[in-house]
Amino acid sequence: MFMEEPEEKAVAKQITRPRFFRRWWVLLLAVCFLAVGIYAVLIKNGKTQLRNAGQDRKAPAPAPGIPVVAVQVEKTDFNVYITGLGSVTPLNTVTLRSRVDGQLMEVLFREGQIVGRGDLLIIIDPRPFGAQLRQAEGNLGRDTASVQQAEAILTKDLAQVQQAEANVARDVAQSKYAEEEVRRYAYLVEKDYVPKEQYDQMRTNAEALAASVQADKAAVENARAAIRADRAGLENTKAVVRASAAAVENARIQLEYCSIRSPISGRVGLRLVDPGNIVHASDANGLVVITQLQPITVIFPIPEDSLPQVLASLKKGQRLPVEAFDREMRQRLAVGSLLTVDNQIDPTTGTVRLKALFPNEENELFPNQFVNARLLVDVRRGVTVVPSPAIQRGPPGTFVYVVKADRTAAVRPVTVGEIQGGEASIKTGLSPGELVVVDGADRLREGSRVELKAESSRTPPRDS
């Protein structure tokens, strides 16, 4: 048994070796064929690249242009503005206060409501003032009756004076007649034509009439003194009546003060006192604030060097338009006109304040709002105009990039006038119809190729 096993193993090894070697030869041949294929592909690609490279050297592709935005130069009217940062200021601002002391009964407005002139807003308890009015009217009636009584007494005393004066006149006439009779009877007594007793009787009558005249004159003086006293009393009574009438008028005014009405048309602010509170005429805060909104003004400063131009336009009677913009000068809020100029220049800032009036029909402006006011002072006709971003500055001075017909950029020196609202007036250097670069100029040089964007065909909007 032990001798047969080695022989079987040897036979098995002889059978296994040829199969193993055949497999390795197949793998080796496959690897060789793969290497040859890869080499052929690489050689082909290399030749193709060399051929393409040769073609590129023969015809190089043109370089792409720099993308820019360009617009046409225009010849048009150019507006000259003066701009200043101002604040919206109402024409009238009223703080309603109570003019009487009393309890606040009713508030007849809503906070923020638009009210008209004369609208009833607040009611204060009127009952105490109504009682004062009735008392004053009663005193006035009593004093008026006293005046009528004094006038009646004066009328009676005037009649007595007239009667006393008539009596004096009558008695004076009789006394004169009696004196003449006494003189006549004295002559007759001397001639013994009449008895002496008759003469004595006539003289006694004359003396009695003279005494009556004196008595009548005293009565006249007494009556006149009574009249003077009556007139003085009447004047005093009339003074009392006038005082009573003034008390009645004052009571009526106090009663009217209980109903507080709006003195102007405007917007009501937040109320400062609630119903039920006791208010006083001496209160410092008031009851509510009313601000007039239509029309409204804007006060803004301008440099003192610009003042002569503004005054010259005002002297000609020109209406100078003023536009109100937001803080960033992007949105126009309202359009108005210049109202007046302040009477002095601020020496600390070198500016003068201007006031412009705005209708504010849509409530575009709000009190104490900060706005940029732009005043139109001149319109220059037929000026060459380009957008201000087209203006470049460098060592040679101001210049622009002009796009020529072959789509290359050329540096063009220009003389710039005023710059207003995103536009610049050009005095020299450009002609209408030329294209100037407004965007992308930072990458350009003299002779650079450019590629115009779609926006280039449109002209930027002008400020109205």
Legacy VTK file of the C-alpha trace (Angstrom):
# vtk DataFile Version 3.0
C-alpha trace
ASCII
DATASET POLYDATA
POINTS 464 float
0.000 0.000 0.000
2.714 2.455 0.863
4.378 2.087 -2.560
1.234 2.795 -4.623
0.393 6.243 -3.209
3.445 8.081 -4.576
2.791 6.822 -8.066
-0.791 8.158 -8.040
0.339 11.621 -6.857
2.936 11.805 -9.604
0.381 10.974 -12.234
-1.968 13.674 -10.880
0.775 16.352 -10.967
1.603 15.513 -14.571
-2.024 15.954 -15.539
-2.471 19.350 -13.594
0.669 21.297 -14.823
-0.228 21.589 -18.559
-3.647 23.054 -17.687
-2.111 25.662 -15.393
0.429 26.844 -18.004
-2.277 27.122 -20.671
-4.318 29.562 -18.505
-1.349 31.877 -17.923
-0.550 32.033 -21.611
-4.119 33.105 -22.370
-4.001 35.917 -19.769
-0.651 37.134 -21.019
-1.865 37.330 -24.601
-4.971 39.298 -23.513
-2.831 41.830 -21.629
-0.615 42.283 -24.665
-3.536 42.925 -26.972
-4.988 45.500 -24.475
-1.672 47.353 -24.279
-1.418 47.504 -28.047
-4.953 48.948 -28.301
-4.294 51.628 -25.686
-1.097 52.631 -27.427
-2.882 52.941 -30.768
-5.601 55.150 -29.256
-3.051 57.451 -27.573
-1.061 57.865 -30.755
-4.239 58.767 -32.682
-5.346 61.348 -30.119
-1.880 62.893 -30.063
-1.883 63.323 -33.810
-5.327 64.899 -33.693
-4.216 67.399 -31.051
-1.111 68.263 -33.048
-3.227 68.820 -36.139
-5.677 71.042 -34.243
-2.804 72.973 -32.708
-1.397 73.595 -36.147
-4.755 74.874 -37.349
-5.031 77.185 -34.315
-1.649 78.681 -35.053
-2.728 79.327 -38.575
-6.139 81.154 -37.652
-6.314 82.561 -34.018
-9.872 83.296 -32.671
-10.691 86.968 -31.929
-10.663 88.072 -28.229
-14.128 88.706 -26.702
-15.157 92.362 -26.021
-15.678 93.926 -22.598
-19.406 94.128 -21.804
-20.503 97.740 -21.231
-23.683 99.846 -21.171
-23.680 102.903 -23.411
-26.231 105.629 -24.126
-26.508 108.328 -26.735
-25.469 111.890 -26.056
-28.524 114.197 -26.108
-29.043 117.884 -26.726
-31.967 118.991 -24.610
-33.140 121.376 -21.890
-31.128 121.158 -18.681
-32.695 122.004 -15.305
-30.546 123.746 -12.699
-31.560 122.872 -9.131
-30.578 123.894 -5.616
-31.073 121.117 -3.079
-31.297 121.351 0.695
-32.275 119.028 3.535
-35.393 120.475 5.148
-38.218 119.605 7.479
-41.971 119.657 6.979
-43.504 122.474 9.036
-47.274 123.041 9.400
-48.673 126.491 8.754
-50.639 126.289 12.018
-50.337 124.097 15.101
-52.816 124.679 17.925
-52.846 123.209 21.422
-56.417 123.250 22.729
-56.630 124.313 26.373
-59.538 124.813 28.741
-60.332 128.449 29.517
-62.520 127.530 32.496
-62.221 125.212 35.469
-64.564 122.251 35.466
-65.132 118.571 34.803
-64.474 117.246 31.311
-67.764 115.624 30.329
-67.411 114.501 26.678
-64.717 114.007 24.023
-66.369 114.147 20.597
-63.373 113.286 18.374
-61.292 110.232 17.503
-57.546 110.372 17.820
-56.019 111.055 14.407
-59.324 112.340 12.976
-59.423 115.118 10.380
-61.582 117.950 11.760
-62.843 121.189 10.251
-62.757 124.689 11.620
-65.571 125.205 14.151
-66.190 121.492 14.844
-67.233 120.752 18.442
-64.533 118.608 20.061
-64.813 118.785 23.867
-67.600 119.597 26.372
-66.907 120.770 29.944
-69.683 120.666 32.570
-71.757 123.829 31.803
-74.120 123.772 34.800
-72.169 126.067 37.176
-71.714 128.653 34.446
-75.384 128.449 33.482
-76.311 129.299 37.084
-73.904 132.246 37.047
-75.490 133.495 33.843
-79.006 133.341 35.269
-77.902 135.209 38.408
-76.189 137.900 36.355
-79.280 138.290 34.169
-81.414 138.737 37.311
-79.106 141.443 38.648
-79.209 143.154 35.291
-83.026 143.206 35.304
-83.131 144.670 38.809
-80.575 147.356 37.960
-82.408 148.201 34.748
-85.595 148.792 36.772
-83.595 151.070 39.089
-82.457 153.082 36.103
-86.030 153.474 34.906
-87.106 154.632 38.371
-84.254 157.156 38.553
-85.182 158.480 35.130
-88.791 158.927 36.262
-87.671 160.866 39.331
-85.451 163.026 37.185
-88.308 163.717 34.816
-90.546 164.784 37.748
-87.845 167.073 39.163
-87.334 168.624 35.753
-91.049 169.421 35.663
-90.811 171.007 39.111
-87.885 173.145 38.000
-89.857 174.312 35.015
-92.820 175.169 37.265
-90.564 177.022 39.722
-88.966 178.984 36.912
-92.437 179.896 35.617
-93.419 181.053 39.107
-90.265 183.181 39.330
-91.027 184.799 36.000
-94.616 185.522 37.047
-93.645 186.920 40.448
-90.859 189.052 38.981
-93.353 190.622 36.576
-95.831 191.290 39.382
-93.077 192.704 41.605
-92.006 195.123 38.910
-95.580 196.258 38.422
-96.030 196.700 42.179
-92.857 198.812 42.404
-94.109 201.071 39.641
-97.407 201.426 41.493
-95.549 202.352 44.701
-93.634 205.107 42.896
-96.808 206.414 41.284
-98.730 206.409 44.602
-95.817 208.129 46.320
-96.175 211.055 43.890
-99.946 211.134 44.396
-99.535 211.114 48.183
-97.203 214.100 47.978
-99.872 215.971 45.976
-102.602 214.784 48.394
-104.470 213.153 45.575
-104.818 209.814 47.421
-104.807 208.933 51.081
-101.559 207.763 52.667
-103.128 204.477 53.780
-103.618 203.439 50.133
-99.982 204.178 49.426
-98.922 202.065 52.407
-101.052 199.203 51.136
-99.445 199.353 47.709
-95.963 199.366 49.274
-96.812 196.349 51.419
-97.996 194.452 48.335
-94.763 195.296 46.513
-92.636 194.051 49.399
-94.663 190.827 49.563
-94.196 190.256 45.843
-90.421 190.866 46.172
-90.316 188.274 48.959
-92.249 185.831 46.767
-89.693 186.331 44.009
-86.881 185.468 46.409
-88.765 182.423 47.601
-89.415 181.298 44.027
-85.720 181.677 43.170
-84.780 179.569 46.179
-87.275 176.911 45.055
-85.712 176.932 41.588
-82.238 176.441 43.073
-83.488 173.600 45.269
-85.147 171.948 42.276
-82.006 172.274 40.225
-79.949 170.777 43.066
-82.409 167.879 43.167
-82.007 167.424 39.422
-78.221 167.316 39.781
-78.586 164.741 42.508
-81.033 162.765 40.368
-78.675 162.831 37.435
-75.761 161.696 39.582
-77.896 158.877 40.939
-78.997 157.983 37.445
-75.393 157.812 36.260
-74.474 155.601 39.209
-77.418 153.352 38.472
-76.446 153.193 34.804
-72.895 152.271 35.839
-74.351 149.453 37.927
-76.400 148.382 34.915
-73.297 148.372 32.723
-71.489 146.274 35.323
-74.425 143.884 35.432
-74.482 143.692 31.638
-70.733 142.968 31.638
-71.331 140.247 34.236
-74.012 138.754 31.982
-71.681 138.859 28.964
-68.852 137.318 30.981
-71.148 134.553 32.208
-72.228 133.863 28.632
-68.588 133.703 27.493
-67.713 131.338 30.325
-70.646 129.176 29.303
-69.455 129.204 25.696
-65.968 128.176 26.857
-67.518 124.956 28.105
-67.896 123.914 24.455
-64.413 123.757 22.922
-64.336 123.956 19.119
-61.530 123.536 16.624
-60.026 126.902 15.575
-58.453 125.420 12.415
-58.887 122.529 10.007
-56.382 119.746 10.495
-55.526 116.418 12.083
-56.230 115.776 15.757
-53.418 114.196 17.753
-53.569 111.917 20.764
-55.799 113.256 23.531
-54.006 114.327 26.675
-56.946 114.220 29.129
-59.664 111.600 29.511
-63.354 112.283 30.219
-64.203 112.651 33.905
-61.057 114.543 34.861
-61.119 118.050 36.310
-59.401 120.527 34.016
-58.160 123.995 34.833
-57.390 127.055 32.787
-53.878 127.007 34.262
-53.065 123.468 33.040
-49.790 123.478 31.083
-50.252 120.414 28.872
-53.583 121.270 27.287
-56.225 118.856 26.043
-55.215 117.949 22.467
-53.011 119.246 19.639
-54.392 120.029 16.165
-52.028 120.352 13.201
-52.960 121.846 9.846
-51.944 119.551 6.980
-53.393 121.234 3.892
-51.554 123.232 2.791
-48.228 122.546 4.480
-44.745 124.011 4.181
-41.162 122.769 3.977
-38.349 124.888 5.426
-34.909 124.134 3.992
-31.529 125.929 3.838
-29.518 126.845 0.750
-25.967 128.248 0.508
-25.740 132.012 0.721
-23.942 132.072 -2.658
-27.144 130.778 -4.303
-29.339 133.466 -2.735
-28.848 136.181 -5.424
-30.068 133.817 -8.146
-33.189 132.993 -6.142
-33.922 136.633 -5.285
-33.492 137.663 -8.917
-36.116 135.114 -9.977
-38.498 136.267 -7.231
-38.139 139.914 -8.251
-39.205 138.961 -11.772
-42.381 137.467 -10.329
-41.461 133.941 -11.364
-43.060 130.959 -9.643
-40.167 128.726 -8.596
-41.179 125.031 -8.381
-39.962 123.020 -5.413
-39.966 119.210 -5.257
-39.824 117.207 -2.041
-37.918 113.895 -2.161
-37.230 111.232 0.414
-33.887 111.109 2.224
-32.252 108.981 -0.473
-33.470 111.263 -3.310
-35.142 108.293 -4.985
-38.846 108.938 -4.559
-40.523 112.271 -5.239
-43.114 112.892 -2.536
-44.787 116.175 -3.507
-44.539 119.227 -5.748
-45.029 122.806 -4.546
-43.636 126.296 -5.020
-41.353 128.687 -3.189
-43.295 130.863 -0.727
-40.733 133.177 0.836
-37.112 133.688 1.898
-35.920 134.319 5.437
-34.722 137.836 6.302
-31.235 136.899 7.485
-28.332 134.533 6.820
-27.140 132.156 9.516
-23.477 133.184 10.076
-22.558 129.828 11.657
-23.531 127.790 8.592
-23.476 130.366 5.799
-26.985 129.402 4.714
-30.362 131.092 4.429
-33.687 129.408 5.062
-36.387 129.140 2.402
-40.046 128.221 2.881
-41.940 126.298 0.197
-45.701 125.745 0.119
-47.220 122.360 -0.844
-50.950 121.643 -1.372
-50.483 118.213 0.270
-53.891 117.077 -0.980
-52.995 113.401 -0.577
-51.182 113.932 2.753
-47.852 112.965 1.206
-45.971 115.144 3.701
-46.169 114.762 7.467
-45.251 117.359 10.109
-41.594 117.298 11.229
-40.695 114.863 8.424
-37.182 115.269 6.971
-37.183 115.647 3.176
-34.799 116.746 0.444
-36.177 119.916 -1.131
-35.082 120.592 -4.709
-35.618 124.145 -5.984
-35.671 124.742 -9.748
-33.876 128.068 -10.347
-33.075 127.937 -14.063
-33.734 126.000 -17.294
-30.957 126.074 -19.888
-32.079 125.402 -23.431
-30.240 123.218 -25.956
-27.532 121.842 -23.663
-25.477 118.710 -24.419
-26.364 116.235 -21.676
-24.979 112.827 -20.633
-25.665 110.664 -17.569
-23.334 111.626 -14.740
-21.929 108.040 -14.355
-20.313 108.505 -17.789
-17.993 111.194 -16.408
-14.547 109.792 -15.508
-11.741 111.618 -13.736
-8.034 111.034 -13.989
-4.681 112.810 -14.201
-5.565 114.445 -17.554
-8.831 115.761 -16.097
-12.443 114.794 -16.854
-13.106 112.458 -19.776
-15.587 109.897 -21.098
-15.273 106.672 -23.066
-16.854 107.000 -26.505
-17.879 103.840 -28.384
-16.755 104.133 -31.998
-18.346 102.437 -35.009
-15.877 99.486 -34.885
-16.983 98.759 -31.306
-13.800 100.029 -29.704
-13.565 102.525 -26.835
-11.850 105.888 -27.227
-10.922 108.326 -24.455
-12.533 111.742 -25.045
-11.629 114.747 -22.818
-14.707 116.845 -21.953
-15.527 120.069 -20.118
-18.293 119.470 -17.579
-20.793 122.129 -16.527
-23.421 121.510 -13.822
-24.316 118.050 -12.561
-27.967 117.756 -11.523
-30.179 114.791 -10.761
-27.952 112.128 -12.322
-27.224 114.197 -15.452
-24.242 116.310 -16.429
-24.120 119.164 -18.904
-21.162 119.051 -21.303
-19.700 122.324 -22.525
-17.139 120.894 -24.960
-15.931 117.495 -26.156
-19.097 115.664 -27.260
-21.693 115.875 -29.999
-25.313 114.698 -29.900
-25.780 111.132 -31.114
-22.444 109.743 -29.921
-22.394 106.714 -27.622
-20.779 107.125 -24.216
-20.141 104.340 -21.723
-22.124 104.662 -18.485
-21.433 101.213 -16.960
-18.283 99.091 -17.202
-15.844 101.957 -17.832
-13.544 100.840 -14.996
-12.219 97.965 -17.196
-11.699 100.003 -20.353
-8.563 101.425 -21.886
-7.918 103.337 -25.079
-8.801 101.042 -27.972
-10.475 98.315 -25.882
-13.040 96.216 -27.711
-16.493 96.499 -26.157
-19.642 94.495 -26.299
-22.814 96.534 -25.891
-25.451 95.173 -23.542
-29.135 95.251 -24.349
-29.636 98.257 -22.060
-27.436 100.369 -24.297
-30.258 101.088 -26.739
-32.349 102.772 -24.103
-31.909 106.326 -22.911
-32.112 106.669 -19.127
-35.220 108.464 -17.898
-34.919 112.181 -17.213
-36.073 113.849 -14.031
-39.358 115.618 -14.469
LINES 1 465
464 0 1 2 3 4 5 6 7 8 9 10 11 12 13 14 15 16 17 18 19 20 21 22 23 24 25 26 27 28 29 30 31 32 33 34 35 36 37 38 39 40 41 42 43 44 45 46 47 48 49 50 51 52 53 54 55 56 57 58 59 60 61 62 63 64 65 66 67 68 69 70 71 72 73 74 75 76 77 78 79 80 81 82 83 84 85 86 87 88 89 90 91 92 93 94 95 96 97 98 99 100 101 102 103 104 105 106 107 108 109 110 111 112 113 114 115 116 117 118 119 120 121 122 123 124 125 126 127 128 129 130 131 132 133 134 135 136 137 138 139 140 141 142 143 144 145 146 147 148 149 150 151 152 153 154 155 156 157 158 159 160 161 162 163 164 165 166 167 168 169 170 171 172 173 174 175 176 177 178 179 180 181 182 183 184 185 186 187 188 189 190 191 192 193 194 195 196 197 198 199 200 201 202 203 204 205 206 207 208 209 210 211 212 213 214 215 216 217 218 219 220 221 222 223 224 225 226 227 228 229 230 231 232 233 234 235 236 237 238 239 240 241 242 243 244 245 246 247 248 249 250 251 252 253 254 255 256 257 258 259 260 261 262 263 264 265 266 267 268 269 270 271 272 273 274 275 276 277 278 279 280 281 282 283 284 285 286 287 288 289 290 291 292 293 294 295 296 297 298 299 300 301 302 303 304 305 306 307 308 309 310 311 312 313 314 315 316 317 318 319 320 321 322 323 324 325 326 327 328 329 330 331 332 333 334 335 336 337 338 339 340 341 342 343 344 345 346 347 348 349 350 351 352 353 354 355 356 357 358 359 360 361 362 363 364 365 366 367 368 369 370 371 372 373 374 375 376 377 378 379 380 381 382 383 384 385 386 387 388 389 390 391 392 393 394 395 396 397 398 399 400 401 402 403 404 405 406 407 408 409 410 411 412 413 414 415 416 417 418 419 420 421 422 423 424 425 426 427 428 429 430 431 432 433 434 435 436 437 438 439 440 441 442 443 444 445 446 447 448 449 450 451 452 453 454 455 456 457 458 459 460 461 462 463
